[in-house]
Structures are given as structure tokens and as C-alpha cells.
């Protein structure tokens, strides 16, 4: 686990779309493993809005961002945790590494929290720079590559509701394209996105 304090000017690409920051952090965690030589096929993925998953099966971590504004600057506290080496209660990154070694006859080393936190922060810095220079579309292709929801169709509001395709809008909100070609953006606050179902949260 780690906490990171960032200051982002409001009048910047990311300052105007600060809700995208949680996606950048989660993507940096996934890429901290999958950009290591030999570890590219370790099946870490992203689940909207802020979860880190093993394939589409189990949650390994998540990201929370708290924000406040001082003058023309966002003060952002990022809390991030991901399971590197504790096999219980579900699975950890090093379990996936050892499983990969068995399946492919490899000898990949297990990873350490310090190593992955350092790599995550380095990648996050790069992702923020790219976002500030080119906006959300600079990183959407990579995000979709790691997204558990890629290419899937979901049901809206109930299990027999209309089918829809999903993506992200420029603010990082879930964008739903329904069968009648209507686009709707869904914020995480008040809504839940299961693997195949978008529903309004009950209180």
C-alpha cells in the first residue's frame, strides 16, 4: 500500500478531467508488472472504475483518490493497494508469476512490493505527462488493452435490460452505447458496474 500527494493545476488537461487520475494509477500498477521483460503475459487487468484484477476473476487491488482545491490547484491524495505476495484470501501477483513459471517452464523471479511501487510511480509520472500533453486519448488505447470489459456487451439496469457496449468518455466515466445508439455517461458514484451488468446502487 502507498499514499501519494499530487498537486495538479486546474487549468490543465488532467485538472479539467481529474476523475481520470484513478485510471492512470490503476494502469500504472498493471503496467509495472506487464512491462517487465518476461512478465508481459501475467494476466493483470483493470476493472472500472478503480480495481486491479487477475483476468476477470479476482480483485488484487484498488485505488482511491481524495481531492480538494486550493486556489487554482487540485490537492490529490492517492491511496493504492495491491496484493503482491499474500496468497490469502484470494490470490496475489506472485502466485500468478509462479503459476506462469509452471505452465511455461520459466524461472521468473517473484516480485517485491518496493520494486512494484517504484515502477508504479515511475510509470504514473510518465502517464500524467502524456495526459497533460495530449489529453485522455494519449492513454485510452493502452487502458482498453488492459481492460477486463473490452469487447463485451452488458445489460443495463437489470438482467433482462437492454444490451449495450461500454467504453470511457473523456472524463473517465463509463460511456454506454445502447442498442438505439444513445450515448450515456455513467459516474461511479451511485452506479455499479458488474462484469456484465450496469445497475444503480441500492442504499
C-alpha positions in Angstrom: 0.0 0.0 0.0 1.1 3.6 -0.5 -0.3 7.1 -0.4 0.8 9.8 -2.8 0.1 13.5 -2.6 -0.1 15.3 -6.0 -0.8 18.9 -6.9 -2.4 19.4 -10.3 -3.3 22.9 -11.7 -7.0 23.2 -12.6 -6.3 24.7 -16.0 -4.5 21.7 -17.4 -5.7 18.6 -19.3 -5.7 16.5 -16.2 -7.0 19.3 -13.9 -10.1 19.5 -16.2 -10.6 15.7 -16.0 -9.3 14.9 -12.6 -11.5 11.8 -12.3 -9.2 10.2 -14.9 -6.4 10.1 -12.3 -7.7 6.9 -10.6 -7.5 5.2 -14.1 -3.9 6.4 -14.6 -2.8 5.0 -11.2 -4.5 1.6 -11.7 -3.0 1.4 -15.2 0.5 2.2 -13.8 0.1 -0.7 -11.3 -0.8 -3.1 -14.1 1.9 -1.9 -16.3 4.5 -2.1 -13.5 4.3 -5.8 -13.9 3.4 -6.3 -17.6 6.2 -4.1 -18.9 8.9 -6.1 -17.1 10.7 -8.4 -19.6 9.3 -11.9 -19.3 6.2 -10.8 -17.3 4.2 -9.5 -20.3 1.7 -12.3 -20.1 1.0 -12.1 -16.4 -2.8 -11.5 -16.7 -3.3 -8.3 -14.6 -6.2 -6.2 -15.8 -8.3 -3.2 -15.0 -11.9 -3.2 -13.9 -13.8 0.2 -14.0 -13.6 2.4 -12.1 -10.7 1.7 -9.8 -9.9 -2.0 -9.4 -6.9 -4.1 -10.4 -7.9 -7.7 -11.3 -6.4 -11.1 -12.1 -8.0 -11.7 -15.5 -11.7 -11.1 -15.0 -11.7 -13.5 -12.0 -10.4 -11.9 -8.8 -9.6 -8.5 -7.4 -6.0 -7.9 -6.5 -6.1 -4.3 -5.6 -7.6 -0.9 -6.0 -7.2 2.9 -6.0 -8.9 5.7 -4.1 -8.4 9.4 -4.8 -9.5 12.2 -2.5 -9.4 15.7 -3.8 -9.6 19.3 -2.5 -9.0 22.6 -4.2 -6.7 25.4 -3.0 -6.9 28.5 -5.3 -6.3 27.1 -8.8 -4.7 23.8 -7.8 -6.1 20.4 -7.0 -4.6 18.7 -4.0 -4.9 15.0 -4.6 -4.3 12.2 -2.1 -4.0 8.8 -3.9 -4.4 5.7 -1.8 -3.4 2.5 -3.6 -3.0 -1.1 -2.5 -2.3 -4.3 -4.4 -1.6 -7.8 -3.2 2.0 -8.7 -4.2 2.8 -11.8 -2.0 -0.1 -12.8 0.2 -2.0 -15.8 -1.2 -4.9 -15.4 1.1 -7.8 -14.6 1.0 -7.8 -14.8 -2.8 -4.6 -14.6 -5.0 -1.5 -12.4 -5.3 0.7 -11.2 -8.1 3.5 -13.7 -7.1 1.0 -16.6 -7.2 0.4 -15.6 -10.9 4.2 -15.4 -11.5 4.7 -18.9 -10.0 1.7 -20.3 -12.0 3.2 -18.8 -15.2 6.5 -20.4 -14.4 4.9 -23.8 -14.0 2.8 -23.5 -17.2 5.6 -22.2 -19.4 8.7 -23.8 -17.9 10.1 -20.4 -16.9 12.1 -19.2 -14.0 10.7 -15.7 -13.4 11.7 -14.2 -10.1 8.9 -13.3 -7.6 8.4 -9.5 -7.2 8.7 -7.3 -4.2 6.3 -4.5 -3.0 9.1 -2.0 -3.1 10.0 -2.9 -6.7 6.4 -2.6 -7.9 5.7 0.6 -6.0 8.8 2.2 -7.5 7.8 1.1 -11.0 4.2 2.2 -10.5 5.3 5.7 -9.5 7.7 6.0 -12.4 5.1 4.9 -14.9 2.4 7.2 -13.3 4.7 10.1 -13.8 5.1 9.2 -17.5 1.3 8.7 -17.9 0.5 12.1 -16.2 3.0 13.8 -18.5 1.4 12.2 -21.6 -2.1 13.0 -20.4 -1.1 16.7 -19.8 0.4 16.9 -23.3 -2.2 15.0 -25.3 -5.3 14.5 -23.2 -7.1 11.3 -22.4 -6.7 9.8 -25.9 -3.0 9.5 -25.3 -3.6 6.6 -22.9 -7.0 5.2 -23.8 -5.7 2.6 -26.3 -3.4 1.1 -23.6 -6.2 1.3 -21.0 -8.5 -0.6 -23.3 -5.8 -3.2 -23.9 -5.8 -4.0 -20.2 -9.5 -3.5 -19.6 -11.5 -6.6 -18.4 -14.5 -5.2 -20.2 -13.0 -4.9 -23.7 -15.3 -6.3 -26.4 -18.0 -7.3 -24.0 -21.7 -6.3 -24.1 -23.5 -5.6 -20.9 -27.1 -5.4 -19.7 -28.4 -2.0 -18.4 -30.2 -1.7 -15.1 -31.4 -5.3 -14.8 -30.5 -8.8 -16.1 -33.2 -8.6 -18.8 -32.5 -4.9 -19.6 -31.3 -3.6 -22.9 -27.8 -4.7 -24.2 -25.1 -2.1 -24.6 -21.4 -1.6 -25.4 -19.2 0.2 -22.9 -16.2 2.5 -23.1 -14.8 5.5 -21.3 -15.7 9.1 -22.0 -13.1 11.9 -21.9 -13.7 12.3 -18.1 -13.1 8.7 -17.3 -16.7 8.0 -16.7 -18.3 4.8 -18.1 -19.8 5.5 -21.5 -22.6 3.3 -22.5 -23.8 2.9 -26.1 -27.2 1.4 -26.1 -28.9 -0.5 -28.9 -30.7 2.6 -30.1 -27.3 4.3 -30.5 -27.8 6.6 -27.5 -24.6 7.5 -25.6 -24.9 7.8 -21.8 -22.1 8.6 -19.4 -22.3 6.8 -16.0 -20.5 8.1 -13.0 -19.2 5.6 -10.4 -20.9 7.4 -7.5 -24.4 5.9 -7.4 -23.8 3.2 -10.0 -22.2 -0.2 -10.1 -20.6 -1.9 -13.0 -20.5 -5.7 -12.6 -18.8 -7.7 -15.3 -21.9 -7.9 -17.4 -24.4 -5.5 -15.7 -24.6 -1.8 -15.1 -27.0 -1.0 -12.3 -28.0 1.8 -9.9 -26.6 1.1 -6.4 -29.2 0.5 -3.8 -28.8 2.3 -0.4 
